[in-house]
Amino acid sequence: MRNFADLLRNKKKEMKHTEEKENTAKQNKGSQEENSDQNDHESIDEQVITDGKVYDEFENLSLSDLQATATSGALEDADDIETDLSSEQKLGRQVEKLTKELTESNDKYLRMVAEFDNFRKRTSKERMDLFKTAGKDILVSIIPVMDDFERAEKALAKTTDVQSVKDGLAIVAGKLKSILVQQGLKEMKTIGETFDTDLHEAITKIPAPSPNMKGKVIDEVEKGYLLNDKVIRFAKVIIGE
């Protein structure tokens, strides 16, 4: 309909322009031009009639075919709009999905960081507590021996029986050794053993009493000890040469 209206306006403009030209020609020319103007009018009338026929045909089309054409164009536009909306909806869903996954990953990361920080603090505290109470078990087991020594000391002030005092001290010493052995402590056997720098510390050398004692431990000045098979004190020994 818009195209037909434009066409009709253009035709009217042409007709008006032609009429203006004809009026000007009538004023400047004679009867011959008047005859020519009449012919022009007839031509214009014919053109108007022809345009009217075109208009009628176009108007007839608009009642049926134009409605179908408009409906078809509207459907095509609707399909294009629906396609655009569908693409935007898909893109929106993808963005929403990715945003949700990002949020979940961020929350999981924050929880892991918090859990690791708590674990680090807890293990650090446990380690410090362990260092502070590392010898607790040994000290608890030695306390009864200390009680025995105090009782022996009190007994020495009252008794005149030296042998009973010696026997009591031997019992206390045996008890102490038993406790230390339970904690993994072990005495080194050195006398008669080949000198070993990983176990022994040589104090001096003396002539060997026999050829087979050369390079071996003849005497022990201070005992050596192992804790769970690891040297915690080297034995101080005298070597034969």
VEXLUMDREN-49469 format. One record per residue (C-alpha): y, x, z negated; residue number from 1. Coordinates in steps of 0.5 Angstrom, whole numbers, plus 2048, in hexadecimal, padded with zeros to 3 digits. Last residue first. Example, Ala and Ser with C-alpha at 12.3 -4.5 7.8 and 13.67 -1.06 7.14 Angstrom:
// VEXLUMDREN-49469
pt yy 7FE	xx 81B	zz 7F2	num 2
pt yy 7F7	xx 819	zz 7F0	num 1
This chain:
// VEXLUMDREN-49469
pt yy 799	xx 8C6	zz 775	num 241
pt yy 799	xx 8C0	zz 770	num 240
pt yy 79E	xx 8BA	zz 76F	num 239
pt yy 7A1	xx 8B7	zz 769	num 238
pt yy 7A3	xx 8B0	zz 76A	num 237
pt yy 7A9	xx 8AB	zz 769	num 236
pt yy 7A6	xx 8A4	zz 76C	num 235
pt yy 7AB	xx 8A0	zz 770	num 234
pt yy 7AD	xx 89A	zz 76E	num 233
pt yy 7AE	xx 893	zz 771	num 232
pt yy 7A9	xx 895	zz 777	num 231
pt yy 7A6	xx 88F	zz 77A	num 230
pt yy 79F	xx 88C	zz 779	num 229
pt yy 7A1	xx 886	zz 776	num 228
pt yy 7A5	xx 88A	zz 771	num 227
pt yy 7A3	xx 891	zz 771	num 226
pt yy 7A4	xx 896	zz 76B	num 225
pt yy 7A5	xx 89D	zz 76A	num 224
pt yy 7A3	xx 8A0	zz 763	num 223
pt yy 7A7	xx 8A6	zz 761	num 222
pt yy 7A5	xx 8AD	zz 75F	num 221
pt yy 79F	xx 8AD	zz 763	num 220
pt yy 79A	xx 8B3	zz 763	num 219
pt yy 796	xx 8B7	zz 768	num 218
pt yy 798	xx 8B3	zz 76F	num 217
pt yy 795	xx 8B6	zz 775	num 216
pt yy 797	xx 8BB	zz 77A	num 215
pt yy 792	xx 8C0	zz 777	num 214
pt yy 78D	xx 8BD	zz 772	num 213
pt yy 787	xx 8BF	zz 776	num 212
pt yy 788	xx 8C6	zz 775	num 211
pt yy 788	xx 8C5	zz 76E	num 210
pt yy 78D	xx 8C6	zz 768	num 209
pt yy 793	xx 8C5	zz 76D	num 208
pt yy 799	xx 8CA	zz 76C	num 207
pt yy 79F	xx 8C5	zz 76A	num 206
pt yy 7A4	xx 8C1	zz 76E	num 205
pt yy 7AA	xx 8BD	zz 76B	num 204
pt yy 7AC	xx 8B6	zz 76B	num 203
pt yy 7A9	xx 8B4	zz 771	num 202
pt yy 7AB	xx 8AC	zz 772	num 201
pt yy 7A5	xx 8A8	zz 775	num 200
pt yy 7A4	xx 8A2	zz 778	num 199
pt yy 7A6	xx 8A3	zz 780	num 198
pt yy 7A6	xx 8AA	zz 77F	num 197
pt yy 79F	xx 8AA	zz 77E	num 196
pt yy 79C	xx 8B0	zz 77A	num 195
pt yy 794	xx 8AF	zz 77A	num 194
pt yy 791	xx 8AC	zz 774	num 193
pt yy 78E	xx 8AF	zz 76E	num 192
pt yy 793	xx 8AC	zz 769	num 191
pt yy 797	xx 8A6	zz 76D	num 190
pt yy 794	xx 89F	zz 76C	num 189
pt yy 79A	xx 89B	zz 76C	num 188
pt yy 79C	xx 895	zz 767	num 187
pt yy 79C	xx 88E	zz 76A	num 186
pt yy 7A1	xx 888	zz 769	num 185
pt yy 7A0	xx 882	zz 76D	num 184
pt yy 7A2	xx 87D	zz 767	num 183
pt yy 79B	xx 87C	zz 764	num 182
pt yy 79B	xx 884	zz 764	num 181
pt yy 7A2	xx 884	zz 760	num 180
pt yy 79F	xx 87E	zz 75B	num 179
pt yy 799	xx 882	zz 75A	num 178
pt yy 79D	xx 889	zz 758	num 177
pt yy 7A1	xx 885	zz 753	num 176
pt yy 79A	xx 882	zz 750	num 175
pt yy 797	xx 889	zz 750	num 174
pt yy 79E	xx 88C	zz 74C	num 173
pt yy 79E	xx 887	zz 747	num 172
pt yy 796	xx 888	zz 746	num 171
pt yy 797	xx 88F	zz 745	num 170
pt yy 79D	xx 88E	zz 741	num 169
pt yy 799	xx 88A	zz 73C	num 168
pt yy 794	xx 88F	zz 73C	num 167
pt yy 799	xx 895	zz 73A	num 166
pt yy 79B	xx 891	zz 735	num 165
pt yy 794	xx 88F	zz 732	num 164
pt yy 793	xx 897	zz 732	num 163
pt yy 79A	xx 899	zz 72E	num 162
pt yy 798	xx 894	zz 728	num 161
pt yy 79E	xx 895	zz 724	num 160
pt yy 7A1	xx 88E	zz 725	num 159
pt yy 7A7	xx 88B	zz 724	num 158
pt yy 7AC	xx 88E	zz 729	num 157
pt yy 7A7	xx 88F	zz 72E	num 156
pt yy 7A6	xx 888	zz 72E	num 155
pt yy 7AD	xx 886	zz 72F	num 154
pt yy 7AD	xx 88A	zz 736	num 153
pt yy 7A6	xx 887	zz 738	num 152
pt yy 7A9	xx 880	zz 737	num 151
pt yy 7AF	xx 882	zz 73B	num 150
pt yy 7AA	xx 885	zz 740	num 149
pt yy 7A6	xx 87F	zz 741	num 148
pt yy 7AC	xx 87B	zz 742	num 147
pt yy 7AE	xx 87F	zz 748	num 146
pt yy 7A7	xx 87E	zz 74B	num 145
pt yy 7A8	xx 877	zz 74A	num 144
pt yy 7AF	xx 878	zz 74E	num 143
pt yy 7AB	xx 87C	zz 754	num 142
pt yy 7A9	xx 875	zz 757	num 141
pt yy 7AF	xx 872	zz 757	num 140
pt yy 7B3	xx 878	zz 75A	num 139
pt yy 7AE	xx 879	zz 760	num 138
pt yy 7AF	xx 872	zz 762	num 137
pt yy 7B6	xx 872	zz 761	num 136
pt yy 7B7	xx 878	zz 765	num 135
pt yy 7BA	xx 875	zz 76C	num 134
pt yy 7BE	xx 870	zz 768	num 133
pt yy 7C5	xx 872	zz 76A	num 132
pt yy 7C2	xx 874	zz 771	num 131
pt yy 7BF	xx 86E	zz 772	num 130
pt yy 7C5	xx 86A	zz 770	num 129
pt yy 7C9	xx 86D	zz 775	num 128
pt yy 7C3	xx 86C	zz 77A	num 127
pt yy 7C3	xx 865	zz 778	num 126
pt yy 7CB	xx 864	zz 779	num 125
pt yy 7CB	xx 867	zz 780	num 124
pt yy 7C5	xx 863	zz 782	num 123
pt yy 7C9	xx 85D	zz 780	num 122
pt yy 7CF	xx 85F	zz 783	num 121
pt yy 7CC	xx 861	zz 78A	num 120
pt yy 7C8	xx 85A	zz 78A	num 119
pt yy 7CE	xx 856	zz 788	num 118
pt yy 7D2	xx 85A	zz 78E	num 117
pt yy 7CB	xx 858	zz 793	num 116
pt yy 7CC	xx 851	zz 791	num 115
pt yy 7D3	xx 850	zz 792	num 114
pt yy 7D2	xx 854	zz 799	num 113
pt yy 7CC	xx 850	zz 79B	num 112
pt yy 7D0	xx 849	zz 799	num 111
pt yy 7D6	xx 84C	zz 79D	num 110
pt yy 7D2	xx 84D	zz 7A3	num 109
pt yy 7CE	xx 846	zz 7A3	num 108
pt yy 7D5	xx 843	zz 7A3	num 107
pt yy 7D7	xx 847	zz 7A9	num 106
pt yy 7D1	xx 845	zz 7AC	num 105
pt yy 7D2	xx 83E	zz 7AB	num 104
pt yy 7D9	xx 83D	zz 7AD	num 103
pt yy 7D7	xx 841	zz 7B3	num 102
pt yy 7D2	xx 83C	zz 7B5	num 101
pt yy 7D6	xx 836	zz 7B4	num 100
pt yy 7DC	xx 839	zz 7B8	num 99
pt yy 7D7	xx 83B	zz 7BE	num 98
pt yy 7D4	xx 833	zz 7BD	num 97
pt yy 7DB	xx 831	zz 7BD	num 96
pt yy 7DD	xx 835	zz 7C3	num 95
pt yy 7D7	xx 833	zz 7C7	num 94
pt yy 7D8	xx 82B	zz 7C5	num 93
pt yy 7DF	xx 82C	zz 7C8	num 92
pt yy 7DD	xx 830	zz 7CE	num 91
pt yy 7D8	xx 82A	zz 7D0	num 90
pt yy 7DD	xx 825	zz 7CE	num 89
pt yy 7E2	xx 828	zz 7D3	num 88
pt yy 7DD	xx 828	zz 7D8	num 87
pt yy 7DC	xx 821	zz 7D7	num 86
pt yy 7E3	xx 81F	zz 7D7	num 85
pt yy 7E4	xx 823	zz 7DE	num 84
pt yy 7DE	xx 81F	zz 7E1	num 83
pt yy 7E0	xx 819	zz 7DE	num 82
pt yy 7E7	xx 81A	zz 7E1	num 81
pt yy 7E4	xx 81C	zz 7E8	num 80
pt yy 7E0	xx 816	zz 7E8	num 79
pt yy 7E5	xx 811	zz 7E6	num 78
pt yy 7E9	xx 814	zz 7EC	num 77
pt yy 7E4	xx 812	zz 7F0	num 76
pt yy 7E3	xx 80B	zz 7ED	num 75
pt yy 7EA	xx 80A	zz 7EE	num 74
pt yy 7EA	xx 80D	zz 7F5	num 73
pt yy 7E4	xx 808	zz 7F7	num 72
pt yy 7E8	xx 802	zz 7F3	num 71
pt yy 7EE	xx 803	zz 7F8	num 70
pt yy 7EA	xx 804	zz 7FE	num 69
pt yy 7E6	xx 7FD	zz 7FC	num 68
pt yy 7EC	xx 7FA	zz 7FB	num 67
pt yy 7EF	xx 7FC	zz 801	num 66
pt yy 7E9	xx 7FA	zz 805	num 65
pt yy 7EA	xx 7F3	zz 802	num 64
pt yy 7F1	xx 7F0	zz 802	num 63
pt yy 7F4	xx 7F6	zz 804	num 62
pt yy 7F1	xx 7F6	zz 80B	num 61
pt yy 7F5	xx 7F0	zz 80C	num 60
pt yy 7FB	xx 7F3	zz 80A	num 59
pt yy 7FA	xx 7F9	zz 80F	num 58
pt yy 7F8	xx 7F4	zz 815	num 57
pt yy 7FF	xx 7F0	zz 813	num 56
pt yy 803	xx 7F6	zz 812	num 55
pt yy 800	xx 7F9	zz 819	num 54
pt yy 802	xx 7F2	zz 81C	num 53
pt yy 809	xx 7F2	zz 819	num 52
pt yy 80A	xx 7F9	zz 81C	num 51
pt yy 808	xx 7F7	zz 823	num 50
pt yy 80D	xx 7F1	zz 822	num 49
pt yy 812	xx 7F6	zz 81F	num 48
pt yy 811	xx 7FA	zz 825	num 47
pt yy 811	xx 7F4	zz 82A	num 46
pt yy 818	xx 7F2	zz 827	num 45
pt yy 81A	xx 7F9	zz 827	num 44
pt yy 819	xx 7F9	zz 82F	num 43
pt yy 81C	xx 7F3	zz 830	num 42
pt yy 822	xx 7F5	zz 82C	num 41
pt yy 822	xx 7FB	zz 830	num 40
pt yy 822	xx 7F7	zz 836	num 39
pt yy 828	xx 7F3	zz 833	num 38
pt yy 82C	xx 7FA	zz 832	num 37
pt yy 82A	xx 7FC	zz 83A	num 36
pt yy 82E	xx 7F5	zz 83C	num 35
pt yy 833	xx 7F7	zz 837	num 34
pt yy 834	xx 7FE	zz 83A	num 33
pt yy 835	xx 7FB	zz 841	num 32
pt yy 83A	xx 7F6	zz 83E	num 31
pt yy 83E	xx 7FB	zz 83C	num 30
pt yy 83E	xx 802	zz 838	num 29
pt yy 841	xx 804	zz 832	num 28
pt yy 841	xx 7FE	zz 82D	num 27
pt yy 83A	xx 7FD	zz 82F	num 26
pt yy 837	xx 804	zz 82E	num 25
pt yy 83A	xx 804	zz 827	num 24
pt yy 836	xx 7FD	zz 826	num 23
pt yy 830	xx 800	zz 829	num 22
pt yy 830	xx 807	zz 825	num 21
pt yy 831	xx 803	zz 81F	num 20
pt yy 82B	xx 7FE	zz 821	num 19
pt yy 827	xx 804	zz 822	num 18
pt yy 828	xx 807	zz 81B	num 17
pt yy 826	xx 800	zz 818	num 16
pt yy 820	xx 800	zz 81C	num 15
pt yy 81E	xx 807	zz 81A	num 14
pt yy 820	xx 806	zz 813	num 13
pt yy 81C	xx 7FF	zz 813	num 12
pt yy 816	xx 803	zz 816	num 11
pt yy 816	xx 808	zz 810	num 10
pt yy 816	xx 803	zz 80B	num 9
pt yy 810	xx 800	zz 80E	num 8
pt yy 80C	xx 806	zz 80E	num 7
pt yy 80E	xx 808	zz 807	num 6
pt yy 80B	xx 801	zz 805	num 5
pt yy 805	xx 802	zz 809	num 4
pt yy 804	xx 809	zz 805	num 3
pt yy 805	xx 806	zz 7FF	num 2
pt yy 800	xx 800	zz 800	num 1
